[in-house]
Amino acid sequence: RPPRSTLFPYTTLFRSHNPKAGRENHSREGLMRLFACHGHTVIYRDIKSDEIEPADAAEVDCVAIAGGDGTVGKVLRALIDVDRPFTILPLGTANNMARSLKLPLGAGDTVCCVDEATEKRFDVGIARGPWGERLFFEAVGIGALAEMIQTGNSAKLSPEDKRHFGDQAPQQFVQDAPAQDWQVRVDGEELPGEMIFFEALNMPITGPNLPLGPSGCFDNGLLSLAVLRPDGRDSFLSWLAGSRDRSSTGLERLTAKQVDLVWPRGALRIDDDLPKTPEEPRRVAIELTPQKLRLRVPKTNGDV
């Protein structure tokens, strides 16, 4: 049958898919059937075995990405220069981007309301350092949370173990992390003092579903900074031990157009990617690009 709404008048979708994301086995056939039931035809690509080619996306009306945050980031980086809207079918463990955008969690729920989606623009970040340049969509961070993500990635956990790790690990890493006096400049001004972690956020939710940034506008051209100081550690730990649905406490919050920091040692993360630690301190520059993502967001979930 045809799409239910002219707000999403697409007949073809290019879909990039990680069939092993999350706790369920979302098969190629099952996902294609979902789109077919709503009047769409699909050019299917599996990121585990197929190349993600910009030429494929240029021929379709919308790019639907089925998977977790890692899959979403990989596809967006590959297709960032293709002027097409994206939609996300959150099938991963954390689904931070989908949660930040207030998308329904699950392929079936997303496809059911995608015809009634509206298009919104979202900022894209870029981090420059010894690795060169890398786009980011979620956050760049240093300190306790980056160390936690590095440990979790190294362990190669199952989806169920990832959820357990995400529930338990933040308390341990924040409790044990030493305070460090990183050299950080925010829009040209020094940000002095010791920190447990420093996070430059493009999305409010990061790591294992930690809402560290404010919800709201995603295209205002500003990064949200979340800084945990030693005097805020106890408050933040109390928040971690309680309901993480409410706003996090104990953090220093700032906004910035550009952040420059010296990366001396330890883990630094760009979304879930962890570049190799340099042998000597290196400078890292973090800002937003002029590019904007075009994302389809279901109207039924309210404005973001």
Summary of the structure (lengths in Angstrom):
residues: 304
radius of gyration: 19.3
end to end distance: 29.7
largest distance: 60.4
contacts: 993
relative contact order: 0.17
helix: 28%
strand: 33%
